[in-house]
Amino acid sequence: MENTLGLEIIEVVEQAAIASSRWMGKGEKNIADQVAVEAMRERMNKIYMRGRIVIGEGERDDAPMLYIGEEVGICTREDAKNYCNPDELIEIDIAVDPCEGTNLVAYGQNGSMAVLAIAEKGGLFAAPDFYMKKLAAPPVARGHVDINKSATQNLKILSECLSRSIEELVVVVMDRPRHKELIQEIRQAGARVRLISDGDVSAAISCAFSGTNIHALMGIGAAPEGVISAAALRCLGGHFQGQLIYDPDVVKTGLIGESRESNIARLNGMGITDPDKVYNADELASGKTVLFAACGITPGTLMEGVRFFKGGARTQSLVISSQSQTARFVDTIHMFEEPKQLQLR
C-alpha cells in the first residue's frame, strides 16, 4: 500500500493545504475548510484506489463535504472498469481532516495542517463525532503512563522514563473551561503547560519526536482527531490512549447530542457496548498497514506552513508508515506556471 499510495497521499494533503492557506488570516474559517475539502476530494478521486471515508466532515446529507461513507478514488466510479480492475484493488478506509485548526487558519495563527490516515478496510476505528479524553506521550513512555492515572502520577512516570525532572516537562492542553482543574494539577506537580486554542493532532504527534519540547498531550478533544493522532503514533511507536466522552456536562463547551442517555443509545447503535472503554493506538488504528500524511497550512512545531512565491508555492509535509517504519519530511516546490526556459548569460 505504501508503494502505490505513498506519494499520492502526500499530494492529497498538499493540495488541501495550498487551497486553505489562500484564506489564511481572512477570518473565514468555513471557507478555509470548504476549499480544503474540495481540493482533497478532487485529488483523491484521481487515485487508482477504492477508498471509503470513515472519518470525515459529517454525515451523507452534509455533502459537498467529505462525508462519512463517501467512496473516493477512480476505482469507485460507475465506469471504473474502463480504468482499472476494481476487484484486484484492496479496499481502503480513510480518515480525513482537510483543515485541522480552522480557527488557526482564519486568524493567521500557527499549528494548522491538512491531515489524513489510511488503512485496509476495517483498519480504522469509526469514531462518532463525540469528544475523547486523550493521553499522548513519547515512545519510551509507551505502556507506562496510563489515562486512568492522575496527571500527577503520569508526570512522575514520564519524568522517570525520560530521565528528566518534572520541571523540565511540557504538557500541551487545549485551552478550554473543562480543563481548569487539569491545568492547575499539572502546574502544581511542577510541569509546564502549553495551552493551545485548536489543533491537538499536531501536539499529539509532536510527543513522538525528540527536540519538539512537547512531552505529553492531556485532556479532552474531538474523537475523530483522536483516531488520526492514534494512527500516526502507532506508526511512530508512541503512546496514545483515548476514551470516548459522551456526557455533555463533562465537555462543558460544544454540543455532543441531546443528553448523556441519548448518546449512550447512539453508541450502542454503532456496536459500542462499553462506552467507557479505554482504547490504545493499536485498537484505534488496527490495520495491518497504516499510513499517515500531513501538510502544514500555517507554520507549526513539525512543519512549515505554505509559502507562496511568484508563480508557485512551497510546502512541507510529513508521511509516516507502519510498513516501512519511516517518518519522511517532504519539501515540495509547486509550480503553478510553466517554468521559463533558462537563459545562460
C-alpha positions as CSV (number, residue, x, y, z in Angstrom):
1,M,0.0,0.0,0.0
2,E,2.8,2.4,0.8
3,N,4.5,1.8,-2.6
4,T,1.3,2.6,-4.5
5,L,-0.2,5.3,-2.4
6,G,2.7,6.9,-0.5
7,L,3.3,9.8,-3.0
8,E,-0.4,10.1,-3.8
9,I,-1.5,10.8,-0.3
10,I,1.3,13.4,0.1
11,E,-0.2,15.2,-2.9
12,V,-3.7,15.0,-1.4
13,V,-2.7,16.8,1.8
14,E,-0.5,19.3,-0.2
15,Q,-3.4,20.4,-2.4
16,A,-5.7,20.7,0.6
17,A,-3.1,22.8,2.5
18,I,-2.4,25.1,-0.5
19,A,-6.1,25.7,-1.1
20,S,-6.8,26.5,2.6
21,S,-3.7,28.7,3.0
22,R,-5.0,31.2,0.5
23,W,-7.6,32.1,3.1
24,M,-5.1,32.4,5.9
25,G,-5.8,35.5,8.1
26,K,-9.0,36.4,6.3
27,G,-11.3,35.5,9.2
28,E,-13.3,33.0,7.1
29,K,-12.8,29.6,8.8
30,N,-15.7,27.9,7.0
31,I,-14.4,28.9,3.6
32,A,-10.9,27.8,4.6
33,D,-12.3,24.4,5.5
34,Q,-14.5,24.1,2.4
35,V,-11.8,24.8,-0.1
36,A,-9.5,22.3,1.6
37,V,-12.3,19.7,1.4
38,E,-12.8,20.3,-2.2
39,A,-9.1,20.2,-3.1
40,M,-8.7,17.0,-1.1
41,R,-11.7,15.3,-2.8
42,E,-10.6,16.3,-6.2
43,R,-7.1,14.9,-5.8
44,M,-8.3,11.6,-4.1
45,N,-10.7,11.0,-7.0
46,K,-7.7,10.9,-9.3
47,I,-6.0,8.0,-7.4
48,Y,-6.4,4.4,-8.6
49,M,-7.9,3.1,-5.4
50,R,-11.2,2.0,-3.8
51,G,-11.4,4.3,-0.8
52,R,-14.2,4.9,1.8
53,I,-14.3,7.8,4.2
54,V,-14.8,6.5,7.8
55,I,-13.9,9.8,9.5
56,G,-14.8,12.9,7.6
57,E,-16.7,16.2,7.7
58,G,-20.2,14.9,8.5
59,E,-22.9,12.5,7.5
60,R,-24.0,11.8,4.0
61,D,-26.6,14.6,3.8
62,D,-23.9,17.2,4.5
63,A,-22.4,16.9,1.1
64,P,-20.4,18.6,-0.6
65,M,-18.2,17.9,2.5
66,L,-16.2,14.7,2.6
67,Y,-19.0,12.8,4.4
68,I,-18.7,9.6,6.3
69,G,-19.4,6.7,4.0
70,E,-18.4,8.5,0.8
71,E,-16.5,6.5,-1.7
72,V,-13.4,8.1,-3.3
73,G,-10.9,7.1,-6.0
74,I,-11.1,6.3,-9.7
75,C,-12.0,2.7,-9.0
76,T,-15.2,3.7,-7.2
77,R,-16.7,5.4,-10.2
78,E,-19.5,3.8,-12.2
79,D,-17.2,3.5,-15.2
80,A,-14.3,2.1,-13.1
81,K,-14.0,-0.9,-15.5
82,N,-12.6,1.4,-18.1
83,Y,-9.7,2.4,-15.9
84,C,-8.9,-0.4,-13.6
85,N,-10.0,-3.8,-12.3
86,P,-11.7,-2.9,-9.0
87,D,-11.7,-6.5,-7.8
88,E,-7.9,-6.5,-7.8
89,L,-7.5,-3.5,-5.6
90,I,-7.5,-3.5,-1.8
91,E,-10.3,-1.6,-0.2
92,I,-9.1,1.3,1.9
93,D,-10.6,3.2,4.9
94,I,-9.7,6.8,5.1
95,A,-9.8,9.3,8.0
96,V,-9.5,12.9,7.0
97,D,-9.3,16.4,8.5
98,P,-8.7,18.7,5.5
99,C,-8.1,21.7,7.7
100,E,-7.2,20.7,11.2
101,G,-7.4,24.0,13.1
102,T,-9.8,26.1,11.0
103,N,-9.6,29.0,13.5
104,L,-5.9,28.9,13.3
105,V,-6.0,29.5,9.6
106,A,-8.8,32.1,9.8
107,Y,-6.8,34.2,12.3
108,G,-3.3,33.6,10.9
109,Q,-2.1,31.5,13.9
110,N,0.4,28.7,14.0
111,G,-0.3,25.0,14.0
112,S,-2.9,24.3,11.3
113,M,-2.4,21.4,8.8
114,A,-4.2,19.1,6.4
115,V,-4.2,15.5,7.6
116,L,-5.3,12.1,6.7
117,A,-4.8,8.5,7.7
118,I,-5.4,5.3,5.7
119,A,-5.6,1.6,6.4
120,E,-7.1,-1.5,4.9
121,K,-10.9,-1.8,5.2
122,G,-11.8,-2.1,8.9
123,G,-8.4,-0.9,10.0
124,L,-9.5,2.5,11.5
125,F,-11.9,2.9,14.3
126,A,-15.0,4.7,13.0
127,A,-15.2,7.2,15.9
128,P,-18.5,9.0,16.4
129,D,-18.5,12.8,16.3
130,F,-18.1,12.9,20.1
131,Y,-15.3,14.0,22.3
132,M,-12.4,12.0,23.6
133,K,-10.2,12.1,26.6
134,K,-6.7,11.7,25.3
135,L,-3.2,10.9,26.6
136,A,-0.2,11.0,24.2
137,A,3.4,10.5,25.2
138,P,6.8,9.6,23.7
139,P,7.7,6.0,22.7
140,V,9.8,5.5,25.8
141,A,6.8,6.0,28.0
142,R,4.5,3.7,26.0
143,G,2.7,1.3,28.3
144,H,4.0,3.1,31.4
145,V,1.8,6.1,31.6
146,D,-1.9,5.4,31.8
147,I,-5.0,7.5,31.1
148,N,-6.6,6.1,34.3
149,K,-3.9,7.5,36.4
150,S,-3.9,11.2,37.6
151,A,-1.9,13.8,35.8
152,T,0.5,14.0,38.8
153,Q,1.1,10.2,38.6
154,N,1.7,10.3,34.9
155,L,4.1,13.2,35.1
156,K,6.2,11.2,37.7
157,I,6.2,8.2,35.4
158,L,7.1,10.3,32.4
159,S,9.9,12.0,34.3
160,E,11.4,8.6,35.1
161,C,11.0,7.3,31.6
162,L,12.7,10.4,30.0
163,S,15.3,10.9,32.8
164,R,14.1,14.4,33.2
165,S,12.8,16.4,36.2
166,I,9.1,17.1,36.2
167,E,10.0,20.8,35.9
168,E,11.6,20.2,32.5
169,L,8.4,18.6,31.1
170,V,6.0,20.4,28.8
171,V,2.4,19.3,28.6
172,V,0.0,20.5,25.8
173,V,-3.6,21.1,26.9
174,M,-6.5,22.6,24.9
175,D,-7.4,26.0,26.4
176,R,-11.0,25.1,27.5
177,P,-13.0,25.7,30.7
178,R,-13.3,21.9,31.2
179,H,-9.5,21.7,31.7
180,K,-9.2,24.2,34.5
181,E,-8.6,21.6,37.2
182,L,-6.3,19.6,34.9
183,I,-4.1,22.6,34.2
184,Q,-3.9,23.5,37.9
185,E,-2.8,20.0,38.7
186,I,-0.1,19.9,36.1
187,R,1.3,23.2,37.3
188,Q,1.1,22.1,40.9
189,A,3.1,19.0,40.0
190,G,5.8,21.3,38.7
191,A,5.5,20.7,34.9
192,R,5.0,23.5,32.4
193,V,1.7,23.9,30.4
194,R,1.5,24.9,26.8
195,L,-2.1,26.0,26.1
196,I,-3.4,25.7,22.5
197,S,-6.7,27.0,21.1
198,D,-7.1,24.3,18.4
199,G,-5.1,21.6,16.6
200,D,-4.3,18.8,19.1
201,V,-3.3,16.3,16.3
202,S,-0.1,18.2,15.8
203,A,0.5,18.3,19.6
204,A,0.0,14.6,19.9
205,I,2.3,13.7,17.1
206,S,5.0,16.1,18.4
207,C,5.3,13.9,21.5
208,A,6.9,11.2,19.5
209,F,9.6,13.4,18.0
210,S,12.7,14.4,20.0
211,G,13.5,18.1,20.1
212,T,10.0,19.4,19.8
213,N,9.9,20.3,23.6
214,I,6.5,18.7,23.8
215,H,6.4,15.7,26.2
216,A,2.7,14.9,26.6
217,L,-0.8,15.8,25.4
218,M,-3.5,15.6,28.1
219,G,-7.2,16.5,28.2
220,I,-10.4,16.2,26.1
221,G,-10.6,17.0,22.4
222,A,-12.5,15.7,19.3
223,A,-12.8,12.0,18.9
224,P,-12.2,11.8,15.1
225,E,-9.0,13.7,15.5
226,G,-8.0,11.2,18.2
227,V,-8.2,8.4,15.7
228,I,-6.0,10.3,13.3
229,S,-3.5,11.0,16.1
230,A,-3.5,7.3,17.1
231,A,-2.7,6.3,13.6
232,A,0.4,8.5,13.5
233,L,1.5,7.5,17.0
234,R,1.0,3.8,16.3
235,C,3.4,4.1,13.3
236,L,5.9,6.1,15.4
237,G,5.7,3.7,18.4
238,G,4.4,6.5,20.7
239,H,1.9,6.2,23.4
240,F,-1.7,7.0,22.8
241,Q,-4.9,6.3,24.7
242,G,-8.4,7.6,24.1
243,Q,-11.7,7.3,26.0
244,L,-14.9,8.5,24.5
245,I,-16.7,11.3,26.3
246,Y,-20.5,11.2,25.8
247,D,-21.7,13.3,28.7
248,P,-22.3,17.0,27.7
249,D,-21.8,18.1,31.3
250,V,-18.2,16.9,31.2
251,V,-17.4,18.7,27.9
252,K,-18.9,22.0,29.1
253,T,-18.4,23.6,25.7
254,G,-19.9,22.4,22.4
255,L,-22.8,20.1,21.7
256,I,-22.5,16.3,21.6
257,G,-26.1,15.2,21.4
258,E,-29.2,16.0,23.5
259,S,-28.3,14.1,26.6
260,R,-25.9,11.5,28.2
261,E,-28.6,8.8,27.8
262,S,-29.3,9.5,24.1
263,N,-25.5,9.5,23.4
264,I,-25.1,6.1,25.1
265,A,-28.0,4.8,22.9
266,R,-26.3,6.1,19.8
267,L,-23.1,4.4,20.8
268,N,-24.9,1.1,21.4
269,G,-26.5,1.5,17.9
270,M,-22.9,1.7,16.5
271,G,-22.0,-1.5,18.2
272,I,-20.1,0.2,21.1
273,T,-21.4,-1.6,24.1
274,D,-18.8,-0.4,26.5
275,P,-18.9,3.4,26.2
276,D,-16.2,3.8,28.9
277,K,-13.7,1.6,27.2
278,V,-10.1,2.9,27.0
279,Y,-8.7,2.4,23.5
280,N,-5.0,2.3,22.7
281,A,-3.3,3.2,19.4
282,D,-3.4,-0.4,18.1
283,E,-7.1,-0.5,18.7
284,L,-7.9,2.8,17.1
285,A,-5.6,2.1,14.1
286,S,-5.6,-1.6,13.9
287,G,-4.9,-2.1,10.2
288,K,-2.0,-4.3,9.1
289,T,-0.6,-1.3,7.2
290,V,-1.3,2.3,8.4
291,L,-0.2,5.4,6.6
292,F,-0.4,9.0,7.9
293,A,0.2,12.2,6.0
294,A,0.1,15.8,6.9
295,C,1.0,19.1,5.3
296,G,1.4,22.4,7.2
297,I,-1.0,25.1,6.3
298,T,0.3,27.6,8.8
299,P,3.8,27.2,10.5
300,G,3.9,24.6,13.3
301,T,6.2,22.7,15.6
302,L,6.9,20.0,13.0
303,M,6.3,21.6,9.6
304,E,6.5,25.0,7.9
305,G,3.2,26.4,6.5
306,V,2.5,27.1,2.8
307,R,4.8,29.8,1.4
308,F,3.7,31.4,-1.8
309,F,6.1,33.0,-4.3
310,K,5.6,34.4,-7.8
311,G,4.3,31.5,-10.0
312,G,4.2,28.9,-7.3
313,A,4.3,27.7,-3.7
314,R,6.5,25.7,-1.3
315,T,5.1,23.1,1.1
316,Q,6.4,20.9,3.8
317,S,4.7,17.6,4.5
318,L,5.1,14.5,6.7
319,V,4.3,11.0,5.8
320,I,4.5,8.2,8.3
321,S,4.3,4.5,7.5
322,S,3.9,1.4,9.7
323,Q,5.0,-0.7,6.8
324,S,8.5,0.7,6.2
325,Q,8.7,2.2,9.8
326,T,9.7,5.6,8.5
327,A,8.7,9.2,9.0
328,R,9.6,11.3,6.0
329,F,9.6,15.0,5.8
330,V,8.9,16.2,2.2
331,D,9.8,19.6,1.0
332,T,8.0,20.4,-2.3
333,I,8.0,23.2,-4.8
334,H,4.7,23.6,-6.7
335,M,5.0,25.4,-10.0
336,F,1.7,27.0,-11.0
337,E,3.1,28.4,-14.2
338,E,5.2,26.8,-16.9
339,P,8.8,27.3,-15.9
340,K,10.5,29.7,-18.3
341,Q,13.4,28.4,-20.4
342,L,16.8,29.0,-18.7
343,Q,18.9,31.6,-20.4
344,L,22.6,31.4,-19.9
345,R,24.3,34.8,-19.9
